[in-house]
Amino acid sequence: MKQRLQQRWIHWLKRRMPILQEVTLHRRNIFILPSKFGVVFGLLNVLLFVIGINYQNNLVIMLSSFCFSLFVTTMLFCYQNMVGMLIKPVVRQEYIASQLLSIECQVSCNKEKHGIYFRYKSQPQQLVSLLDQQSSISLTVKEKSRGLHRLPRLIVASEYPLGLFRAWANLEFEQDVIVFPKPIASSQSLSAIEQGDGAYSSKRTVSGDSFSVLEPYREGESLKRVAWKQLAQGKGFLSKQFEQTLGEPQWLDLDDIDGGDIEMKLSHLAYLVNYYSSLNQPFGVKLGNKKVPVGHGNSHRKNALTLLATFGFYHE
């Protein structure tokens, strides 16, 4: 019964508040109810009013009326303190399995907000005493296994100014987090496998350490590259070109990794991906019938780790 009610509640939330990249708080997604303290305050106010009527005490009736007006005014202030906030989570960092996830939330509002609580579902809440018109908040999410995960619901709440009412919003964002396998060192060495579509050049011209050739100076190049000795000999403006020798391209194949545990094999591959990337070594990744072609660089490393993270994984 409880599970059925919870499912109906979530279904109703999704219909009322569609999943978006960013959400602005307004009357359709803000809920407000008296807090526990507010309920006690209201009951005592009703009791005070009954006593004033019973004993025909005008001072007690005036006090009860003042408390009632304070109760209603506090509700309006609590709502106004929430409305108008634009909230957008930003997924920027690389996330590793079995580590806490840090999510940055950007908050924009037309005026300062006070006493706002932020927390992801089932996570500790974080209180922000004062929110400027442009603010950034870092929130943590419990560690996840490798794969593709949807961010849990973000709960934004406030009991400002007197704690008599609690206003909150239960938000779900269209944000997916890719959690890479945890790199684990492996002593296994994989041999180079030639690409099926032809040879791969083992050198490229970069700002490396080994001198390669002299070329005509091009406008905009650093003066540090100018061959001053040749210029003094009357050979004109020449530019020194350097090269960095790269090893033979490597194919990292899941089938070549020893061990029966698929998660451990993926962790070994993640370590090798980071290792070859640190050496600027060209490599490709094969996982069954899926592969990342031979390449190098940081974007290539992320593509390889993303393939490892999503291998055999279905969206939550």
Rosetta silent file (secondary structure, phi, psi, omega in degrees, C-alpha in Angstrom):
SEQUENCE: MKQRLQQRWIHWLKRRMPILQEVTLHRRNIFILPSKFGVVFGLLNVLLFVIGINYQNNLVIMLSSFCFSLFVTTMLFCYQNMVGMLIKPVVRQEYIASQLLSIECQVSCNKEKHGIYFRYKSQPQQLVSLLDQQSSISLTVKEKSRGLHRLPRLIVASEYPLGLFRAWANLEFEQDVIVFPKPIASSQSLSAIEQGDGAYSSKRTVSGDSFSVLEPYREGESLKRVAWKQLAQGKGFLSKQFEQTLGEPQWLDLDDIDGGDIEMKLSHLAYLVNYYSSLNQPFGVKLGNKKVPVGHGNSHRKNALTLLATFGFYHE
SCORE:     score description
SCORE:     0.000 S_00000001
   1 L     0.000  -46.161 -179.240    0.000    0.000    0.000 S_00000001
   2 H   -63.986  -41.424  179.753    2.750    2.419    0.969 S_00000001
   3 H   -65.701  -37.607  179.207    4.716    1.621   -2.172 S_00000001
   4 H   -66.062  -42.141  178.444    1.631    2.136   -4.343 S_00000001
   5 H   -64.228  -39.593  179.064    0.952    5.535   -2.779 S_00000001
   6 H   -64.554  -40.214  177.784    4.567    6.532   -3.277 S_00000001
   7 H   -64.788  -40.616  177.785    4.420    5.548   -6.960 S_00000001
   8 H   -65.760  -36.786  178.212    1.233    7.564   -7.456 S_00000001
   9 H   -64.520  -44.387  179.345    2.867   10.548   -5.732 S_00000001
  10 H   -65.852  -40.425  178.034    5.918   10.369   -8.015 S_00000001
  11 H   -62.104  -40.779  178.961    3.688    9.985  -11.078 S_00000001
  12 H   -66.723  -39.015  177.516    1.703   13.062  -10.034 S_00000001
  13 H   -61.446  -42.878 -178.700    4.908   15.043   -9.484 S_00000001
  14 H   -65.993  -34.938  177.606    6.154   14.190  -12.981 S_00000001
  15 H   -70.816  -39.993 -176.735    2.866   15.308  -14.516 S_00000001
  16 H   -77.716  -36.502 -177.671    2.778   18.558  -12.577 S_00000001
  17 L  -126.413   93.421 -178.789    6.511   19.343  -12.871 S_00000001
  18 L   -63.161  155.828 -179.830    8.067   18.027  -16.098 S_00000001
  19 L   -74.860  125.434 -176.688   11.741   17.096  -16.156 S_00000001
  20 E  -133.082  168.614  175.146   13.822   20.046  -17.407 S_00000001
  21 L   -73.991  -33.829  177.954   17.441   21.173  -17.644 S_00000001
  22 L  -144.709  152.920 -173.790   16.684   24.102  -15.319 S_00000001
  23 E  -132.666  134.743  171.742   13.692   25.012  -13.160 S_00000001
  24 E  -103.635  128.743 -178.421   12.242   28.325  -12.000 S_00000001
  25 L   -75.699  130.470  178.251   10.286   28.098   -8.734 S_00000001
  26 L  -150.474 -171.408 -171.259    6.701   29.375   -8.962 S_00000001
  27 L   -65.609  -20.515 -178.065    3.252   28.611   -7.572 S_00000001
  28 L   -85.409  -16.154  179.895    2.902   25.326   -9.489 S_00000001
  29 L  -122.680    9.521  175.758    6.019   23.684   -8.069 S_00000001
  30 L  -108.136  128.306  174.850    6.187   25.178   -4.553 S_00000001
  31 E  -108.868  145.690  179.781    4.371   23.425   -1.711 S_00000001
  32 E  -144.287  130.410  178.638    3.791   25.095    1.648 S_00000001
  33 E  -143.614  157.306  174.880    2.418   23.691    4.906 S_00000001
  34 E   -62.389  141.307  174.296    2.724   24.609    8.592 S_00000001
  35 L   -76.198  177.039  176.791    5.788   23.167   10.274 S_00000001
  36 H   -58.775  -43.313  177.124    5.529   21.205   13.534 S_00000001
  37 H   -63.616  -37.349  179.263    6.182   24.425   15.401 S_00000001
  38 H   -66.400  -37.978  177.871    3.571   26.151   13.239 S_00000001
  39 H   -63.874  -44.821  177.968    0.935   23.521   14.036 S_00000001
  40 H   -63.038  -41.726  179.010    1.550   23.931   17.780 S_00000001
  41 H   -61.517  -42.351  179.919    1.470   27.719   17.387 S_00000001
  42 H   -66.078  -42.792  179.321   -1.861   27.542   15.534 S_00000001
  43 H   -64.063  -41.403  178.017   -3.457   25.225   18.078 S_00000001
  44 H   -65.472  -33.471  178.979   -2.338   27.445   20.960 S_00000001
  45 H   -68.386  -39.914  176.270   -3.717   30.468   19.117 S_00000001
  46 H   -63.286  -43.081  178.386   -7.114   28.767   18.740 S_00000001
  47 H   -61.973  -39.799  178.668   -7.031   27.870   22.444 S_00000001
  48 H   -63.465  -41.160  179.731   -6.155   31.477   23.275 S_00000001
  49 H   -64.965  -42.363  179.451   -9.070   32.735   21.205 S_00000001
  50 H   -62.716  -41.011  178.822  -11.513   30.321   22.906 S_00000001
  51 H   -63.659  -42.117  179.659  -10.283   31.460   26.350 S_00000001
  52 H   -62.955  -41.392  178.404  -10.726   35.117   25.359 S_00000001
  53 H   -67.414  -42.502 -176.309  -14.274   34.495   24.129 S_00000001
  54 H   -63.523  -41.233 -177.651  -15.164   32.391   27.167 S_00000001
  55 H   -98.635    4.291  178.977  -13.958   34.981   29.666 S_00000001
  56 L    50.798   48.390 -179.691  -14.878   37.955   27.437 S_00000001
  57 L  -104.280  108.035 -176.294  -11.344   39.294   27.760 S_00000001
  58 H   -64.146  -35.126 -179.178  -10.679   41.805   24.987 S_00000001
  59 H   -64.402  -41.041  178.969   -6.917   41.844   25.546 S_00000001
  60 H   -67.444  -38.640  178.334   -6.700   38.080   25.067 S_00000001
  61 H   -65.680  -40.201  177.764   -8.876   38.327   21.937 S_00000001
  62 H   -64.463  -40.547  177.197   -6.631   41.104   20.560 S_00000001
  63 H   -62.813  -41.317  178.511   -3.537   38.996   21.290 S_00000001
  64 H   -64.458  -40.316  178.741   -5.129   36.043   19.510 S_00000001
  65 H   -64.968  -40.483  177.921   -5.989   38.243   16.495 S_00000001
  66 H   -62.999  -43.325  179.396   -2.427   39.544   16.373 S_00000001
  67 H   -64.416  -36.694  178.356   -1.036   35.992   16.477 S_00000001
  68 H   -66.513  -44.152  178.002   -3.402   34.939   13.696 S_00000001
  69 H   -63.878  -37.726  175.981   -2.348   37.863   11.484 S_00000001
  70 H   -63.023  -39.560 -179.798    1.294   37.027   12.229 S_00000001
  71 H   -61.460  -46.634 -178.949    0.596   33.412   11.241 S_00000001
  72 H   -69.135  -41.813 -179.345   -0.886   34.409    7.860 S_00000001
  73 H   -63.760  -38.818  178.176    1.788   37.040    7.146 S_00000001
  74 H   -62.166  -37.398  177.643    4.537   34.522    7.880 S_00000001
  75 H   -61.435  -43.007  179.919    3.017   32.162    5.312 S_00000001
  76 H   -65.790  -42.046  179.202    3.181   34.877    2.642 S_00000001
  77 H   -65.208  -38.832  179.897    6.780   35.777    3.495 S_00000001
  78 H   -63.535  -41.905  178.118    7.804   32.114    3.434 S_00000001
  79 H   -66.755  -45.655 -178.992    6.328   31.693   -0.038 S_00000001
  80 H   -63.368  -26.518  179.017    7.862   34.916   -1.373 S_00000001
  81 H   -72.357  -18.300 -179.314   11.253   33.788   -0.090 S_00000001
  82 H  -100.027  -35.421 -171.025   11.107   30.762   -2.404 S_00000001
  83 L   -67.336  143.851  174.566    9.429   32.069   -5.538 S_00000001
  84 L    95.026   -5.865  179.729   11.537   33.287   -8.471 S_00000001
  85 L   -77.091  131.579  174.613   14.650   31.159   -7.933 S_00000001
  86 E  -103.438  118.953 -173.617   16.168   29.676  -11.101 S_00000001
  87 E  -117.740  130.574  179.503   18.027   26.448  -10.285 S_00000001
  88 E  -142.937  114.973  175.280   20.312   24.590  -12.656 S_00000001
  89 E   -76.523  142.434 -179.406   22.644   21.716  -11.697 S_00000001
  90 E  -121.081  118.645  178.020   25.959   21.628  -13.572 S_00000001
  91 L   -97.730  108.185 -174.457   27.736   18.310  -14.084 S_00000001
  92 L  -121.315  -39.351 -171.590   31.359   19.166  -14.806 S_00000001
  93 L   -78.513  166.565  171.394   33.749   16.916  -12.962 S_00000001
  94 L   -87.538  134.337 -176.578   34.819   13.384  -13.735 S_00000001
  95 E  -112.083  134.513 -178.438   33.197   10.900  -11.412 S_00000001
  96 E  -111.797  142.087  179.328   34.811    7.663  -10.285 S_00000001
  97 L   -57.238  145.002  177.943   32.942    4.656   -8.918 S_00000001
  98 L    69.306   21.153  174.763   32.843    4.336   -5.104 S_00000001
  99 L  -126.279  150.017  177.742   33.508    8.063   -4.622 S_00000001
 100 L   -62.815  141.271  178.169   31.149   10.830   -3.525 S_00000001
 101 E   -94.885  130.848  177.973   29.722   12.829   -6.418 S_00000001
 102 E  -105.992  118.684 -178.352   30.009   16.602   -6.204 S_00000001
 103 E  -114.188  128.771  177.694   27.295   18.484   -8.120 S_00000001
 104 E   -93.292  127.917  177.270   27.409   22.248   -8.574 S_00000001
 105 E  -110.139  123.671  176.031   24.039   24.022   -8.535 S_00000001
 106 E   -94.826  128.124 -176.573   23.788   27.488  -10.039 S_00000001
 107 E  -121.884  126.518  176.454   21.049   29.605   -8.473 S_00000001
 108 E  -121.422  139.716  178.186   19.759   32.888   -9.908 S_00000001
 109 L  -150.373  158.644 -176.239   17.109   35.080   -8.295 S_00000001
 110 L   -80.721  -14.366  176.032   15.800   38.615   -8.638 S_00000001
 111 L  -154.213  168.776 -176.565   16.491   39.457   -4.997 S_00000001
 112 L   -63.878  143.403  177.144   18.280   38.030   -1.986 S_00000001
 113 E  -118.200  150.603 -174.534   16.902   34.869   -0.406 S_00000001
 114 E  -124.831  141.756  171.119   17.324   33.802    3.206 S_00000001
 115 E    57.479   53.614 -179.197   17.586   30.458    4.976 S_00000001
 116 E  -100.905  131.485  176.226   17.327   28.105    1.969 S_00000001
 117 E  -101.061  136.429  175.311   17.990   24.382    2.408 S_00000001
 118 E  -124.505  136.977  172.030   19.294   22.258   -0.464 S_00000001
 119 E  -163.847  143.202  170.138   19.634   18.503   -0.487 S_00000001
 120 E   -81.042  154.151 -175.687   19.417   15.625   -2.889 S_00000001
 121 L   -54.576  131.617  179.492   17.006   12.872   -1.927 S_00000001
 122 L    67.942   19.592  177.863   18.340   10.707    0.935 S_00000001
 123 L  -119.160  157.577  176.612   21.368   13.026    1.366 S_00000001
 124 L   -61.660  145.090 -178.887   22.298   15.445    4.184 S_00000001
 125 L   -88.351  155.609 -179.791   20.894   18.923    3.657 S_00000001
 126 E  -122.999  126.027 -179.079   22.954   22.073    3.287 S_00000001
 127 E   -93.934  129.702  173.728   21.767   25.421    4.650 S_00000001
 128 E  -113.036  109.865 -174.453   22.550   28.615    2.752 S_00000001
 129 E   -66.213  -37.274 -178.223   21.860   31.554    5.057 S_00000001
 130 E  -141.905  123.749  177.185   21.945   34.179    2.303 S_00000001
 131 E  -105.910  122.621  174.785   21.608   33.703   -1.457 S_00000001
 132 L   -77.475 -179.639 -179.506   22.759   36.516   -3.708 S_00000001
 133 L   -65.659  -28.224  174.396   21.264   37.166   -7.130 S_00000001
 134 E  -130.411  114.953 -177.096   23.921   34.853   -8.631 S_00000001
 135 E  -136.171  156.399  176.918   25.132   32.001   -6.436 S_00000001
 136 E  -130.822  129.136 -175.827   26.843   28.649   -6.831 S_00000001
 137 E  -124.953  133.942  178.595   26.334   25.789   -4.368 S_00000001
 138 E  -101.531  120.914 -179.774   28.252   22.518   -4.226 S_00000001
 139 E  -118.667  152.193 -178.763   26.168   19.510   -3.149 S_00000001
 140 E  -110.100  147.460  175.621   27.217   15.904   -2.659 S_00000001
 141 E  -124.868  141.765 -177.184   25.524   12.712   -3.772 S_00000001
 142 L   -58.233  157.003 -175.414   26.365    9.303   -2.330 S_00000001
 143 L   -60.556  146.886 -179.445   28.790    7.155   -4.274 S_00000001
 144 L  -121.387  156.500  171.548   27.502    5.322   -7.331 S_00000001
 145 L   -75.835  166.880 -179.502   28.611    2.252   -9.192 S_00000001
 146 L   -61.511  150.718  177.427   30.013    2.707  -12.679 S_00000001
 147 E   134.628 -166.954 -179.123   27.486    3.520  -15.371 S_00000001
 148 E  -104.733  122.354 -175.070   24.954    6.128  -16.421 S_00000001
 149 E  -127.851  141.479  172.556   22.849    7.552  -13.591 S_00000001
 150 E   -86.590  135.780  179.179   20.056   10.111  -13.439 S_00000001
 151 L   -59.297  139.407  176.576   20.514   12.696  -10.695 S_00000001
 152 L   -67.419  169.762 -179.863   18.159   12.094   -7.750 S_00000001
 153 L   -64.583  139.486  177.834   15.445   14.613   -6.959 S_00000001
 154 E   -98.395  125.388  179.087   16.645   17.912   -5.531 S_00000001
 155 E  -104.332  120.710  177.336   14.674   19.204   -2.556 S_00000001
 156 E  -112.833  126.091 -173.833   14.787   22.974   -1.994 S_00000001
 157 E  -142.914  160.574  177.391   13.111   24.159    1.219 S_00000001
 158 E  -155.211  144.486  173.641   12.806   27.134    3.555 S_00000001
 159 L  -120.468   19.579  178.403   11.213   27.926    6.915 S_00000001
 160 L   -68.471  141.537    5.948   12.000   31.630    6.752 S_00000001
 161 L  -100.285  -23.871 -171.211   11.248   33.876    8.600 S_00000001
 162 L  -114.906    1.007  179.987    9.879   32.424   11.873 S_00000001
 163 L    78.028   10.937  179.439    9.758   28.683   11.224 S_00000001
 164 L   -78.868  -28.125 -179.706    5.946   28.577   11.333 S_00000001
 165 E  -127.369  153.451  174.601    5.676   27.345    7.744 S_00000001
 166 E  -123.205  117.263  175.331    7.803   25.136    5.542 S_00000001
 167 E  -104.493  138.654 -178.729    7.857   25.799    1.805 S_00000001
 168 E  -150.471  160.620  175.026    9.582   23.270   -0.436 S_00000001
 169 E  -133.579  136.919 -178.628   10.002   22.147   -4.018 S_00000001
 170 E  -111.082  100.241 -167.069   10.717   18.585   -5.151 S_00000001
 171 E  -110.979  141.680  173.811   12.617   18.931   -8.441 S_00000001
 172 L  -123.901  130.811 -175.311   13.878   16.425  -10.983 S_00000001
 173 E  -111.401  151.947  177.193   16.372   17.508  -13.642 S_00000001
 174 L   -85.241   69.611 -177.367   17.234   16.076  -17.031 S_00000001
 175 L  -132.234  122.167  177.552   20.840   15.526  -16.016 S_00000001
 176 E  -107.166  139.189 -179.744   22.723   12.264  -16.438 S_00000001
 177 E  -112.413  127.147  176.043   25.974   11.518  -14.635 S_00000001
 178 E   -96.997  120.561 -179.729   28.530    9.139  -16.137 S_00000001
 179 E  -104.419  117.612 -178.393   30.524    7.320  -13.471 S_00000001
 180 E   -77.761  153.716  174.781   33.805    5.864  -14.734 S_00000001
 181 L   -61.735  149.466  177.948   35.185    2.556  -13.425 S_00000001
 182 L   -72.664  120.531 -178.855   37.638    2.882  -10.565 S_00000001
 183 L   -65.712  129.758  176.829   41.163    2.564  -12.055 S_00000001
 184 L  -127.996  126.630 -175.702   43.065   -0.386  -10.592 S_00000001
 185 L   -61.780  141.565  177.302   46.692   -0.976  -11.551 S_00000001
 186 L  -133.212  137.162  179.945   47.463   -4.076  -13.574 S_00000001
 187 L   -82.524   -5.502 -177.549   50.890   -5.518  -14.323 S_00000001
 188 L   -69.903  135.919  178.610   49.601   -6.994  -17.537 S_00000001
 189 L  -112.163  127.369 -179.747   51.151   -5.538  -20.692 S_00000001
 190 L   -97.381  135.614 -179.993   49.178   -5.542  -23.914 S_00000001
 191 L   -80.805  156.289  179.231   51.000   -5.865  -27.210 S_00000001
 192 L   -70.776  139.002  177.762   50.381   -3.496  -30.100 S_00000001
 193 L  -120.860  127.321 -176.441   47.853   -4.687  -32.645 S_00000001
 194 L   -67.380  141.212  177.749   47.922   -3.215  -36.109 S_00000001
 195 L   -68.130  148.674 -179.700   44.817   -1.364  -37.239 S_00000001
 196 L   -75.190  -19.564 -175.338   42.759   -3.026  -39.891 S_00000001
 197 L   -99.801   18.429  176.541   42.451    0.149  -41.971 S_00000001
 198 L   124.867  176.796 -178.156   46.152    0.764  -42.463 S_00000001
 199 L   -75.227  157.280  178.898   49.287    1.893  -40.703 S_00000001
 200 L  -116.695  131.035 -179.624   49.298    4.589  -38.066 S_00000001
 201 L   -65.731  131.493 -176.337   51.973    7.289  -38.029 S_00000001
 202 L   -93.793    5.107  178.768   54.156    6.969  -34.946 S_00000001
 203 E  -135.270  152.964  173.387   55.296   10.622  -35.002 S_00000001
 204 E  -148.182  152.225 -177.344   53.598   13.964  -35.049 S_00000001
 205 E   -87.473  116.697  179.785   54.891   17.541  -35.080 S_00000001
 206 E  -142.252 -176.613  173.979   54.337   19.272  -31.762 S_00000001
 207 E   -82.867   69.079 -177.740   56.219   21.426  -29.330 S_00000001
 208 E   -93.416 -155.604 -175.993   58.255   18.452  -28.219 S_00000001
 209 E  -105.601  -19.741 -174.307   61.858   18.012  -27.187 S_00000001
 210 E   -99.396  127.035  178.292   63.464   16.587  -30.345 S_00000001
 211 E   -66.620  136.430 -176.768   64.501   18.909  -33.178 S_00000001
 212 E  -111.689  -61.866 -172.638   62.899   17.902  -36.479 S_00000001
 213 E  -161.779  161.447  173.790   63.395   20.377  -39.342 S_00000001
 214 E   -98.841  131.686  178.359   63.740   24.038  -40.314 S_00000001
 215 E  -128.875  157.567  176.505   60.771   25.606  -42.064 S_00000001
 216 E   -55.713  137.982 -178.444   60.067   29.162  -43.296 S_00000001
 217 L   -65.975  132.647  178.029   58.978   31.389  -40.440 S_00000001
 218 L  -107.276  136.729 -177.353   55.213   31.990  -40.333 S_00000001
 219 L   -59.265  132.636 -179.059   53.812   35.216  -38.958 S_00000001
 220 L   103.090  -15.919  178.141   52.460   34.766  -35.467 S_00000001
 221 L   -70.233  154.920  179.521   54.859   32.022  -34.417 S_00000001
 222 L   -65.326  141.118  178.464   56.797   32.461  -31.198 S_00000001
 223 H   -67.167  -16.690  177.751   60.175   34.193  -31.559 S_00000001
 224 H   -65.965  -21.941 -179.515   61.627   31.368  -29.460 S_00000001
 225 H   -85.279  -11.249 -176.600   61.311   29.153  -32.545 S_00000001
 226 E   -65.135  132.519  177.152   63.383   31.489  -34.775 S_00000001
 227 L   -83.525   89.511 -173.844   66.672   29.955  -35.910 S_00000001
 228 H   -67.066  -33.102 -178.973   68.875   32.935  -35.015 S_00000001
 229 H   -64.715  -44.327  178.647   72.094   31.198  -36.086 S_00000001
 230 H   -68.009  -34.172  176.935   70.816   30.649  -39.617 S_00000001
 231 H   -63.527  -40.685  178.745   69.482   34.218  -39.689 S_00000001
 232 H   -66.282  -27.278  179.392   72.946   35.515  -38.850 S_00000001
 233 L   -83.619    2.252  177.448   74.354   33.436  -41.714 S_00000001
 234 L    82.208   20.335 -178.821   72.008   35.208  -44.128 S_00000001
 235 L   -91.009    3.415  177.851   69.690   32.255  -44.711 S_00000001
 236 L    87.211 -178.810 -179.434   66.601   34.299  -43.827 S_00000001
 237 L   -77.827  115.487  176.552   63.902   33.805  -41.213 S_00000001
 238 E  -122.707  151.974 -178.159   63.554   30.132  -40.437 S_00000001
 239 E  -117.145  133.423  178.114   61.509   28.441  -37.747 S_00000001
 240 E   -79.418  130.096  176.025   62.608   25.417  -35.751 S_00000001
 241 E  -110.613  138.193 -178.193   60.112   22.571  -35.752 S_00000001
 242 E  -116.221  161.988  177.516   60.169   19.905  -33.074 S_00000001
 243 E  -137.460  156.199  177.017   58.648   16.471  -32.876 S_00000001
 244 E  -122.728  123.288 -177.737   57.621   14.089  -30.186 S_00000001
 245 E   -79.582  125.543  177.923   58.035   10.388  -30.832 S_00000001
 246 L  -108.042  148.515 -179.782   54.998    8.352  -29.980 S_00000001
 247 L   -71.709  176.459  177.782   54.958    4.603  -29.521 S_00000001
 248 L   -64.954  146.097  179.960   53.119    2.143  -31.699 S_00000001
 249 L   -62.173  141.126 -179.317   49.322    2.313  -31.362 S_00000001
 250 E  -112.506  141.963  171.386   47.895   -0.029  -28.749 S_00000001
 251 E  -107.381  121.252  177.259   44.547   -1.808  -28.759 S_00000001
 252 E   -95.730  106.178 -174.549   43.115   -2.359  -25.293 S_00000001
 253 E  -108.836  130.577  179.469   40.862   -5.388  -25.670 S_00000001
 254 H   -59.142  -34.757 -178.105   38.597   -6.640  -22.889 S_00000001
 255 H   -69.484  -19.774 -179.649   39.197  -10.222  -24.015 S_00000001
 256 H   -86.485   -5.661 -178.868   42.960   -9.805  -23.465 S_00000001
 257 L   -90.176  128.053  179.386   42.510   -8.939  -19.774 S_00000001
 258 L   -72.643  153.604  176.239   42.876  -11.877  -17.407 S_00000001
 259 L   113.413  150.220 -177.947   40.270  -12.562  -14.750 S_00000001
 260 L   -95.523  -19.665 -178.100   36.629  -13.587  -14.653 S_00000001
 261 L   -79.701  116.339 -176.070   35.188  -10.547  -12.865 S_00000001
 262 H   -64.630  -35.666 -179.398   33.978   -8.117  -15.528 S_00000001
 263 H   -66.936  -38.632  178.475   34.121   -5.134  -13.144 S_00000001
 264 H   -67.612  -39.555  178.686   37.755   -5.852  -12.257 S_00000001
 265 H   -63.654  -39.890  177.422   38.655   -6.205  -15.936 S_00000001
 266 H   -67.160  -35.679  177.074   37.029   -2.856  -16.693 S_00000001
 267 H   -65.490  -39.030  175.957   38.925   -1.275  -13.786 S_00000001
 268 H   -63.837  -41.033  178.327   42.199   -2.592  -15.225 S_00000001
 269 H   -64.982  -38.753  178.179   41.279   -1.160  -18.614 S_00000001
 270 H   -61.944  -39.049  177.086   40.447    2.206  -17.007 S_00000001
 271 H   -63.468  -43.440 -179.063   43.912    2.238  -15.436 S_00000001
 272 H   -66.725  -36.710  177.265   45.543    1.464  -18.796 S_00000001
 273 H   -61.171  -46.439  178.509   43.504    4.196  -20.521 S_00000001
 274 H   -66.611  -35.916 -178.399   44.726    6.779  -18.010 S_00000001
 275 H   -66.799  -49.516 -179.965   48.279    5.429  -18.195 S_00000001
 276 H   -65.697  -35.004  178.833   48.552    5.599  -21.987 S_00000001
 277 H   -65.505  -37.397  178.845   46.889    9.023  -22.003 S_00000001
 278 H   -65.375  -25.901  178.129   49.472   10.354  -19.545 S_00000001
 279 L   -93.134    0.070 -174.874   52.196    9.236  -21.988 S_00000001
 280 L    58.669   34.889 -177.581   50.306   10.681  -24.977 S_00000001
 281 L   -89.780  124.546  177.455   50.382    7.146  -26.393 S_00000001
 282 L   -62.602  138.839  178.645   47.879    6.381  -29.177 S_00000001
 283 E  -156.612  160.024  172.201   45.484    3.590  -28.262 S_00000001
 284 E  -128.317  165.332 -177.548   42.086    2.173  -29.076 S_00000001
 285 E  -127.426  133.030  176.406   39.585    0.260  -26.951 S_00000001
 286 E  -121.532  125.001  174.263   37.645   -2.877  -27.878 S_00000001
 287 E  -128.124   91.729 -176.322   34.731   -4.183  -25.816 S_00000001
 288 L    65.394 -122.632  179.154   33.156   -7.017  -27.740 S_00000001
 289 L   -92.725    6.270  177.129   31.634   -5.513  -30.890 S_00000001
 290 E  -107.335  144.144  179.665   32.030   -1.952  -29.586 S_00000001
 291 E  -155.454  158.590  170.888   35.221    0.021  -29.903 S_00000001
 292 E  -111.663  120.723 -176.690   36.828    3.454  -29.757 S_00000001
 293 E   -58.916  161.264  179.742   39.210    3.971  -32.704 S_00000001
 294 E   -59.643  134.645  178.033   42.900    4.613  -32.117 S_00000001
 295 E  -170.910 -171.183  177.926   43.604    8.167  -30.998 S_00000001
 296 L  -154.733  172.054 -178.839   45.098   10.277  -28.246 S_00000001
 297 L   104.122  168.659 -174.892   44.337   13.362  -26.206 S_00000001
 298 H   -69.055  -39.804  179.484   42.021   14.185  -23.325 S_00000001
 299 H   -65.594  -36.168  176.653   38.774   13.976  -25.326 S_00000001
 300 H   -65.422  -39.725  177.916   39.823   10.554  -26.611 S_00000001
 301 H   -60.649  -44.610 -179.463   40.533    9.450  -23.025 S_00000001
 302 H   -65.790  -37.549  177.696   37.040   10.553  -21.927 S_00000001
 303 H   -63.861  -40.113  179.059   35.428    8.746  -24.856 S_00000001
 304 H   -66.263  -44.233  179.602   37.275    5.561  -23.924 S_00000001
 305 H   -66.621  -33.943  177.146   36.316    5.832  -20.243 S_00000001
 306 H   -64.835  -39.934  175.965   32.704    6.548  -21.214 S_00000001
 307 H   -62.502  -41.615  177.888   32.611    3.323  -23.236 S_00000001
 308 H   -64.526  -39.818 -176.489   33.979    1.436  -20.233 S_00000001
 309 H   -67.473  -36.142 -173.922   31.453    3.085  -17.913 S_00000001
 310 H   -98.031    3.406 -178.493   28.405    2.276  -20.042 S_00000001
 311 L   -64.878  120.511  178.545   29.431   -1.228  -21.127 S_00000001
 312 L    67.091   20.098 -174.489   26.549   -3.600  -20.403 S_00000001
 313 L  -111.384  139.006  176.950   24.770   -0.882  -18.429 S_00000001
 314 L  -112.796  142.914 -176.630   21.153    0.088  -18.681 S_00000001
 315 L   -58.218  141.093  179.424   19.845    3.512  -17.655 S_00000001
 316 L   -63.534    0.000    0.000   18.435    3.746  -14.152 S_00000001
